[in-house]
């Protein structure tokens, strides 16, 4: 029988996603299920495990990926299956995974596997890789402002998403551009920007579809560079999302494998982590193709 290791963020989801319910759903499909809370400091993965199940949001998936990437080259590499229980679930969206746990679990009986690229970051020791994206400007400013709001809306994902979009509109209206020295695959794109995003997947944050054609397995990043002349375009896109509409954001991403960035502002982000910088480090970013493997 197929043995899975379930890593669960028990603070994500609702009562229908409790430890007991998840184990029961998985075992009802004929899998043997070993359980650990992602909050535990001592969870391990038995060698006889066939694949890992991550039940939680994007942060839980990244914590699992970090553990796998830190393993020795001689260690067994495990594919990852996601049961999305977070607010945005941008990683599962990038892999075209639905929201019905029963259907997701049943799909594991005939799995489709997909390689997943990882962004390697040099110049910021505490944050040396990303799965979703890295960026500066408008989005990290939103993250900074949402810190207090998230505490008040922690139990209501829909209201939290709405609050984030409203806050984002205000940030877009008032944010002042900053200079960045940026080189993509040897070509200089330096200038003043409202927003820079190095995207590994199509969406960031509150499901902002910044790079709709981004491919998680093509060995390339989609780099979004937003000048002052695109402020209204960005604001209009967010306004449509607030109305429940998803209209294409026409930004013409630049594709690249290796990027150098020196941002002259104070805030940045790597995935869902806000980075507040006293200095202005130059980062080198490389696409490491296919380091992870996910069920799709």
ROROLO-560612 format. One record per residue (C-alpha): residue number from 1; residue in one letter; x, y, z. Coordinates in steps of 0.001 Angstrom, whole numbers. Example, Ala and Ser with C-alpha at 12.3 -4.5 7.8 and 13.67 -1.06 7.14 Angstrom:
pt resi: 1, resn: A, x: 12300, y: -4500, z: 7800
pt resi: 2, resn: S, x: 13670, y: -1060, z: 7140
//
This chain:
pt resi: 1, resn: X, x: 0, y: 0, z: 0
pt resi: 2, resn: X, x: 1066, y: 3587, z: -630
pt resi: 3, resn: X, x: 2363, y: 5354, z: 2479
pt resi: 4, resn: X, x: 2046, y: 9117, z: 2835
pt resi: 5, resn: X, x: 3409, y: 11577, z: 5383
pt resi: 6, resn: X, x: 807, y: 14199, z: 6306
pt resi: 7, resn: X, x: 2256, y: 17536, z: 7465
pt resi: 8, resn: X, x: -607, y: 19642, z: 8793
pt resi: 9, resn: X, x: -1013, y: 23252, z: 9843
pt resi: 10, resn: X, x: -3787, y: 22690, z: 12378
pt resi: 11, resn: X, x: -4462, y: 26456, z: 12559
pt resi: 12, resn: X, x: -5483, y: 26541, z: 8882
pt resi: 13, resn: X, x: -8948, y: 25720, z: 7590
pt resi: 14, resn: X, x: -11947, y: 24866, z: 9787
pt resi: 15, resn: X, x: -13303, y: 21874, z: 11720
pt resi: 16, resn: X, x: -13716, y: 19885, z: 8497
pt resi: 17, resn: X, x: -9912, y: 20050, z: 8157
pt resi: 18, resn: X, x: -9053, y: 18728, z: 11632
pt resi: 19, resn: X, x: -6330, y: 16132, z: 12128
pt resi: 20, resn: X, x: -8862, y: 13324, z: 12512
pt resi: 21, resn: X, x: -10944, y: 14335, z: 9456
pt resi: 22, resn: X, x: -7895, y: 14637, z: 7201
pt resi: 23, resn: X, x: -6433, y: 11284, z: 8256
pt resi: 24, resn: X, x: -9838, y: 9651, z: 7777
pt resi: 25, resn: X, x: -10258, y: 11110, z: 4262
pt resi: 26, resn: X, x: -6773, y: 10017, z: 3207
pt resi: 27, resn: X, x: -7046, y: 6510, z: 4633
pt resi: 28, resn: X, x: -10519, y: 6047, z: 3088
pt resi: 29, resn: X, x: -8822, y: 6111, z: -329
pt resi: 30, resn: X, x: -6512, y: 3255, z: 650
pt resi: 31, resn: X, x: -3401, y: 5204, z: 1714
pt resi: 32, resn: X, x: -1423, y: 4541, z: 4888
pt resi: 33, resn: X, x: -1109, y: 7916, z: 6646
pt resi: 34, resn: X, x: 1582, y: 9044, z: 9093
pt resi: 35, resn: X, x: 753, y: 12376, z: 10741
pt resi: 36, resn: X, x: 2831, y: 15277, z: 12080
pt resi: 37, resn: X, x: 1913, y: 18846, z: 12910
pt resi: 38, resn: X, x: 4000, y: 21309, z: 10900
pt resi: 39, resn: X, x: 4371, y: 23244, z: 14171
pt resi: 40, resn: X, x: 6333, y: 20380, z: 15707
pt resi: 41, resn: X, x: 10095, y: 20803, z: 15819
pt resi: 42, resn: X, x: 10849, y: 17106, z: 15481
pt resi: 43, resn: X, x: 8782, y: 15845, z: 12537
pt resi: 44, resn: X, x: 10659, y: 13500, z: 10267
pt resi: 45, resn: X, x: 9871, y: 11569, z: 7098
pt resi: 46, resn: X, x: 10279, y: 7772, z: 7244
pt resi: 47, resn: X, x: 12313, y: 6368, z: 4366
pt resi: 48, resn: X, x: 9429, y: 4107, z: 3326
pt resi: 49, resn: X, x: 7230, y: 7166, z: 2632
pt resi: 50, resn: X, x: 6028, y: 7379, z: -984
pt resi: 51, resn: X, x: 5051, y: 11049, z: -969
pt resi: 52, resn: X, x: 4372, y: 13983, z: 1356
pt resi: 53, resn: X, x: 979, y: 15613, z: 1857
pt resi: 54, resn: X, x: 1014, y: 19252, z: 2979
pt resi: 55, resn: X, x: -2295, y: 20462, z: 4469
pt resi: 56, resn: X, x: -2119, y: 24226, z: 4933
pt resi: 57, resn: X, x: -1416, y: 27464, z: 3127
pt resi: 58, resn: X, x: 1528, y: 28729, z: 1078
pt resi: 59, resn: X, x: 3670, y: 29241, z: 4195
pt resi: 60, resn: X, x: 3218, y: 25599, z: 5231
pt resi: 61, resn: X, x: 4202, y: 24415, z: 1749
pt resi: 62, resn: X, x: 7328, y: 26568, z: 1837
pt resi: 63, resn: X, x: 8337, y: 25302, z: 5282
pt resi: 64, resn: X, x: 8103, y: 21737, z: 3968
pt resi: 65, resn: X, x: 10035, y: 22626, z: 807
pt resi: 66, resn: X, x: 12808, y: 24228, z: 2853
pt resi: 67, resn: X, x: 13221, y: 21043, z: 4859
pt resi: 68, resn: X, x: 13418, y: 18970, z: 1674
pt resi: 69, resn: X, x: 15891, y: 21335, z: 6
pt resi: 70, resn: X, x: 18146, y: 21168, z: 3066
pt resi: 71, resn: X, x: 18415, y: 17376, z: 2845
pt resi: 72, resn: X, x: 21622, y: 15798, z: 1612
pt resi: 73, resn: X, x: 21910, y: 14883, z: -2057
pt resi: 74, resn: X, x: 22044, y: 11169, z: -1139
pt resi: 75, resn: X, x: 18726, y: 11397, z: 749
pt resi: 76, resn: X, x: 15509, y: 10317, z: -911
pt resi: 77, resn: X, x: 13575, y: 13123, z: -2612
pt resi: 78, resn: X, x: 9826, y: 13013, z: -2004
pt resi: 79, resn: X, x: 7088, y: 14412, z: -4251
pt resi: 80, resn: X, x: 4668, y: 16810, z: -2524
pt resi: 81, resn: X, x: 872, y: 16768, z: -2683
pt resi: 82, resn: X, x: -956, y: 19897, z: -1485
pt resi: 83, resn: X, x: -4284, y: 20099, z: 354
pt resi: 84, resn: X, x: -4781, y: 23902, z: 196
pt resi: 85, resn: X, x: -6184, y: 25296, z: 3469
pt resi: 86, resn: X, x: -4752, y: 28834, z: 3427
pt resi: 87, resn: X, x: -6175, y: 32209, z: 2431
pt resi: 88, resn: X, x: -4554, y: 32879, z: -953
pt resi: 89, resn: X, x: -3193, y: 29405, z: -1851
pt resi: 90, resn: X, x: -1140, y: 30867, z: -4713
pt resi: 91, resn: X, x: 1095, y: 27789, z: -4966
pt resi: 92, resn: X, x: -1797, y: 25358, z: -5388
pt resi: 93, resn: X, x: -3389, y: 27729, z: -7927
pt resi: 94, resn: X, x: -149, y: 27718, z: -9914
pt resi: 95, resn: X, x: -363, y: 23921, z: -10028
pt resi: 96, resn: X, x: -4073, y: 23979, z: -11032
pt resi: 97, resn: X, x: -5111, y: 22191, z: -7842
pt resi: 98, resn: X, x: -8773, y: 22637, z: -6918
pt resi: 99, resn: X, x: -10397, y: 23254, z: -3532
pt resi: 100, resn: X, x: -12274, y: 19981, z: -2937
pt resi: 101, resn: X, x: -10189, y: 17791, z: -578
pt resi: 102, resn: X, x: -12056, y: 14590, z: -1538
pt resi: 103, resn: X, x: -11368, y: 15087, z: -5253
pt resi: 104, resn: X, x: -7754, y: 16104, z: -4615
pt resi: 105, resn: X, x: -7068, y: 12992, z: -2539
pt resi: 106, resn: X, x: -8718, y: 10766, z: -5137
pt resi: 107, resn: X, x: -6451, y: 12266, z: -7841
pt resi: 108, resn: X, x: -3421, y: 10897, z: -5971
pt resi: 109, resn: X, x: -4446, y: 7371, z: -7016
pt resi: 110, resn: X, x: -3376, y: 8285, z: -10575
pt resi: 111, resn: X, x: -949, y: 11127, z: -9920
pt resi: 112, resn: X, x: 387, y: 13630, z: -12431
pt resi: 113, resn: X, x: 3768, y: 14987, z: -11341
pt resi: 114, resn: X, x: 5174, y: 18402, z: -12162
pt resi: 115, resn: X, x: 8676, y: 19743, z: -11618
pt resi: 116, resn: X, x: 8901, y: 23061, z: -9780
pt resi: 117, resn: X, x: 11664, y: 25651, z: -10110
pt resi: 118, resn: X, x: 13197, y: 27392, z: -7085
pt resi: 119, resn: X, x: 14638, y: 30897, z: -6905
pt resi: 120, resn: X, x: 18064, y: 30942, z: -5246
pt resi: 121, resn: X, x: 18932, y: 34234, z: -3539
pt resi: 122, resn: X, x: 22504, y: 35404, z: -2849
pt resi: 123, resn: X, x: 23130, y: 38432, z: -645
pt resi: 124, resn: X, x: 20473, y: 37868, z: 2038
pt resi: 125, resn: X, x: 21632, y: 34931, z: 4214
pt resi: 126, resn: X, x: 18411, y: 34464, z: 6240
pt resi: 127, resn: X, x: 16263, y: 34214, z: 3107
pt resi: 128, resn: X, x: 18175, y: 32178, z: 569
pt resi: 129, resn: X, x: 15386, y: 30856, z: -1660
pt resi: 130, resn: X, x: 11853, y: 31552, z: -2826
pt resi: 131, resn: X, x: 9032, y: 29616, z: -4462
pt resi: 132, resn: X, x: 6495, y: 32343, z: -5284
pt resi: 133, resn: X, x: 8342, y: 35586, z: -5837
pt resi: 134, resn: X, x: 10702, y: 38284, z: -4644
pt resi: 135, resn: X, x: 10076, y: 41980, z: -4990
pt resi: 136, resn: X, x: 10180, y: 45600, z: -3934
pt resi: 137, resn: X, x: 7933, y: 48629, z: -3810
pt resi: 138, resn: X, x: 4147, y: 48563, z: -3688
pt resi: 139, resn: X, x: 3618, y: 44968, z: -2562
pt resi: 140, resn: X, x: 5981, y: 44929, z: 458
pt resi: 141, resn: X, x: 4501, y: 48284, z: 1503
pt resi: 142, resn: X, x: 1086, y: 46566, z: 1472
pt resi: 143, resn: X, x: 2489, y: 43719, z: 3577
pt resi: 144, resn: X, x: 3806, y: 46230, z: 6121
pt resi: 145, resn: X, x: 441, y: 47963, z: 6397
pt resi: 146, resn: X, x: -1483, y: 44677, z: 6631
pt resi: 147, resn: X, x: 380, y: 43445, z: 9704
pt resi: 148, resn: X, x: -2132, y: 44982, z: 12127
pt resi: 149, resn: X, x: -5150, y: 44281, z: 9900
pt resi: 150, resn: X, x: -4334, y: 40562, z: 9658
pt resi: 151, resn: X, x: -4527, y: 40220, z: 13440
pt resi: 152, resn: X, x: -8067, y: 41631, z: 13474
pt resi: 153, resn: X, x: -9302, y: 39488, z: 10558
pt resi: 154, resn: X, x: -7411, y: 36253, z: 11214
pt resi: 155, resn: X, x: -10613, y: 34163, z: 11304
pt resi: 156, resn: X, x: -12216, y: 35569, z: 8151
pt resi: 157, resn: X, x: -10165, y: 34930, z: 4978
pt resi: 158, resn: X, x: -12676, y: 36607, z: 2650
pt resi: 159, resn: X, x: -12724, y: 39852, z: 4647
pt resi: 160, resn: X, x: -8929, y: 39738, z: 4929
pt resi: 161, resn: X, x: -8593, y: 39485, z: 1139
pt resi: 162, resn: X, x: -10992, y: 42385, z: 666
pt resi: 163, resn: X, x: -9165, y: 44506, z: 3225
pt resi: 164, resn: X, x: -5855, y: 43762, z: 1492
pt resi: 165, resn: X, x: -7188, y: 44892, z: -1899
pt resi: 166, resn: X, x: -8616, y: 48127, z: -457
pt resi: 167, resn: X, x: -5336, y: 48850, z: 1288
pt resi: 168, resn: X, x: -3445, y: 48067, z: -1923
pt resi: 169, resn: X, x: -5414, y: 50676, z: -3880
pt resi: 170, resn: X, x: -4366, y: 53335, z: -1360
pt resi: 171, resn: X, x: -730, y: 52216, z: -1504
pt resi: 172, resn: X, x: -723, y: 52374, z: -5320
pt resi: 173, resn: X, x: -2164, y: 55903, z: -5249
pt resi: 174, resn: X, x: 447, y: 57304, z: -2851
pt resi: 175, resn: X, x: 3621, y: 55236, z: -3308
pt resi: 176, resn: X, x: 6670, y: 57132, z: -4556
pt resi: 177, resn: X, x: 8946, y: 55382, z: -7072
pt resi: 178, resn: X, x: 12460, y: 54331, z: -6052
pt resi: 179, resn: X, x: 15558, y: 53811, z: -8133
pt resi: 180, resn: X, x: 16780, y: 50279, z: -8733
pt resi: 181, resn: X, x: 19841, y: 49019, z: -10532
pt resi: 182, resn: X, x: 18581, y: 45852, z: -12211
pt resi: 183, resn: X, x: 20287, y: 43573, z: -14735
pt resi: 184, resn: X, x: 18424, y: 40614, z: -16274
pt resi: 185, resn: X, x: 20541, y: 38053, z: -18137
pt resi: 186, resn: X, x: 23151, y: 40707, z: -18842
pt resi: 187, resn: X, x: 20760, y: 43445, z: -20014
pt resi: 188, resn: X, x: 20391, y: 46636, z: -17965
pt resi: 189, resn: X, x: 16861, y: 47729, z: -16971
pt resi: 190, resn: X, x: 17826, y: 50232, z: -14272
pt resi: 191, resn: X, x: 15370, y: 53007, z: -13493
pt resi: 192, resn: X, x: 12750, y: 54309, z: -11078
pt resi: 193, resn: X, x: 9963, y: 51872, z: -10276
pt resi: 194, resn: X, x: 6765, y: 51664, z: -8270
pt resi: 195, resn: X, x: 7064, y: 47923, z: -8145
pt resi: 196, resn: X, x: 9483, y: 45145, z: -9071
pt resi: 197, resn: X, x: 8429, y: 41504, z: -8852
pt resi: 198, resn: X, x: 10509, y: 38482, z: -9796
pt resi: 199, resn: X, x: 7755, y: 35902, z: -10298
pt resi: 200, resn: X, x: 8131, y: 32129, z: -10207
pt resi: 201, resn: X, x: 4342, y: 31572, z: -10262
pt resi: 202, resn: X, x: 1474, y: 33593, z: -11788
pt resi: 203, resn: X, x: 80, y: 35163, z: -8560
pt resi: 204, resn: X, x: 1260, y: 36831, z: -5372
pt resi: 205, resn: X, x: -436, y: 38108, z: -2217
pt resi: 206, resn: X, x: -4237, y: 38478, z: -2408
pt resi: 207, resn: X, x: -4374, y: 36469, z: -5663
pt resi: 208, resn: X, x: -2807, y: 39268, z: -7737
pt resi: 209, resn: X, x: -2391, y: 37705, z: -11178
pt resi: 210, resn: X, x: 772, y: 39600, z: -12067
pt resi: 211, resn: X, x: 2305, y: 37102, z: -14505
pt resi: 212, resn: X, x: -523, y: 34966, z: -15957
pt resi: 213, resn: X, x: 1795, y: 33047, z: -18284
pt resi: 214, resn: X, x: 4445, y: 32209, z: -15668
pt resi: 215, resn: X, x: 5450, y: 28541, z: -15834
pt resi: 216, resn: X, x: 6721, y: 26885, z: -12647
pt resi: 217, resn: X, x: 8840, y: 24411, z: -14612
pt resi: 218, resn: X, x: 10385, y: 26337, z: -17530
pt resi: 219, resn: X, x: 13625, y: 27413, z: -15821
pt resi: 220, resn: X, x: 12698, y: 31095, z: -16202
pt resi: 221, resn: X, x: 11358, y: 33886, z: -14007
pt resi: 222, resn: X, x: 8770, y: 36394, z: -15190
pt resi: 223, resn: X, x: 10001, y: 39821, z: -14061
pt resi: 224, resn: X, x: 7439, y: 42603, z: -13600
pt resi: 225, resn: X, x: 8790, y: 46175, z: -13805
pt resi: 226, resn: X, x: 6178, y: 48870, z: -13146
pt resi: 227, resn: X, x: 7081, y: 52484, z: -13924
pt resi: 228, resn: X, x: 5062, y: 55561, z: -13010
pt resi: 229, resn: X, x: 3251, y: 55389, z: -16363
pt resi: 230, resn: X, x: 1610, y: 52083, z: -15309
pt resi: 231, resn: X, x: 240, y: 53362, z: -11978
pt resi: 232, resn: X, x: -3299, y: 53786, z: -13358
pt resi: 233, resn: X, x: -3196, y: 50370, z: -15037
pt resi: 234, resn: X, x: -2282, y: 48707, z: -11740
pt resi: 235, resn: X, x: -4894, y: 50672, z: -9786
pt resi: 236, resn: X, x: -7603, y: 49819, z: -12324
pt resi: 237, resn: X, x: -6747, y: 46107, z: -12106
pt resi: 238, resn: X, x: -7119, y: 46125, z: -8311
pt resi: 239, resn: X, x: -10370, y: 48085, z: -8602
pt resi: 240, resn: X, x: -11816, y: 45399, z: -10885
pt resi: 241, resn: X, x: -10792, y: 42685, z: -8419
pt resi: 242, resn: X, x: -12653, y: 44530, z: -5673
pt resi: 243, resn: X, x: -15749, y: 44259, z: -7888
pt resi: 244, resn: X, x: -15200, y: 40517, z: -8198
pt resi: 245, resn: X, x: -13817, y: 40703, z: -11745
pt resi: 246, resn: X, x: -10496, y: 39244, z: -12908
pt resi: 247, resn: X, x: -9374, y: 41226, z: -15965
pt resi: 248, resn: X, x: -5925, y: 40625, z: -17502
pt resi: 249, resn: X, x: -3138, y: 42842, z: -16208
pt resi: 250, resn: X, x: -1185, y: 43812, z: -19333
pt resi: 251, resn: X, x: 2394, y: 44374, z: -18175
pt resi: 252, resn: X, x: 4567, y: 42403, z: -20646
pt resi: 253, resn: X, x: 6855, y: 40537, z: -18194
pt resi: 254, resn: X, x: 10536, y: 40107, z: -19015
pt resi: 255, resn: X, x: 11754, y: 36521, z: -18793
pt resi: 256, resn: X, x: 15164, y: 35696, z: -17355
pt resi: 257, resn: X, x: 17265, y: 33167, z: -15461
pt resi: 258, resn: X, x: 19747, y: 35374, z: -13611
pt resi: 259, resn: X, x: 18995, y: 38779, z: -12091
pt resi: 260, resn: X, x: 21013, y: 41361, z: -10188
pt resi: 261, resn: X, x: 18995, y: 43912, z: -8183
pt resi: 262, resn: X, x: 20010, y: 46806, z: -5975
pt resi: 263, resn: X, x: 16861, y: 48574, z: -4710
pt resi: 264, resn: X, x: 17220, y: 51996, z: -3102
pt resi: 265, resn: X, x: 14072, y: 51729, z: -966
pt resi: 266, resn: X, x: 13736, y: 50252, z: 2519
pt resi: 267, resn: X, x: 11225, y: 47392, z: 2101
pt resi: 268, resn: X, x: 11234, y: 44177, z: 110
pt resi: 269, resn: X, x: 9700, y: 40726, z: 325
pt resi: 270, resn: X, x: 10658, y: 37132, z: -313
pt resi: 271, resn: X, x: 7503, y: 35030, z: -703
pt resi: 272, resn: X, x: 5286, y: 35985, z: 2265
pt resi: 273, resn: X, x: 8105, y: 37438, z: 4381
pt resi: 274, resn: X, x: 8461, y: 41220, z: 4660
pt resi: 275, resn: X, x: 12137, y: 42276, z: 4582
pt resi: 276, resn: X, x: 12866, y: 45686, z: 6096
pt resi: 277, resn: X, x: 16362, y: 46784, z: 5082
pt resi: 278, resn: X, x: 18578, y: 49328, z: 6808
pt resi: 279, resn: X, x: 21056, y: 49053, z: 3964
pt resi: 280, resn: X, x: 20615, y: 48386, z: 235
pt resi: 281, resn: X, x: 22102, y: 44955, z: -494
pt resi: 282, resn: X, x: 22691, y: 43899, z: -4071
pt resi: 283, resn: X, x: 21000, y: 40570, z: -4637
pt resi: 284, resn: X, x: 21891, y: 37926, z: -7158
pt resi: 285, resn: X, x: 18932, y: 35712, z: -8073
pt resi: 286, resn: X, x: 19180, y: 32490, z: -10053
pt resi: 287, resn: X, x: 16559, y: 30066, z: -11298
pt resi: 288, resn: X, x: 17363, y: 26526, z: -10164
pt resi: 289, resn: X, x: 15207, y: 24436, z: -12454
pt resi: 290, resn: X, x: 13107, y: 21490, z: -11247
pt resi: 291, resn: X, x: 14454, y: 21143, z: -7707
pt resi: 292, resn: X, x: 11030, y: 20166, z: -6328
pt resi: 293, resn: X, x: 8265, y: 17894, z: -7608
pt resi: 294, resn: X, x: 4552, y: 18328, z: -6912
pt resi: 295, resn: X, x: 1357, y: 16415, z: -7573
pt resi: 296, resn: X, x: -774, y: 18387, z: -9988
//
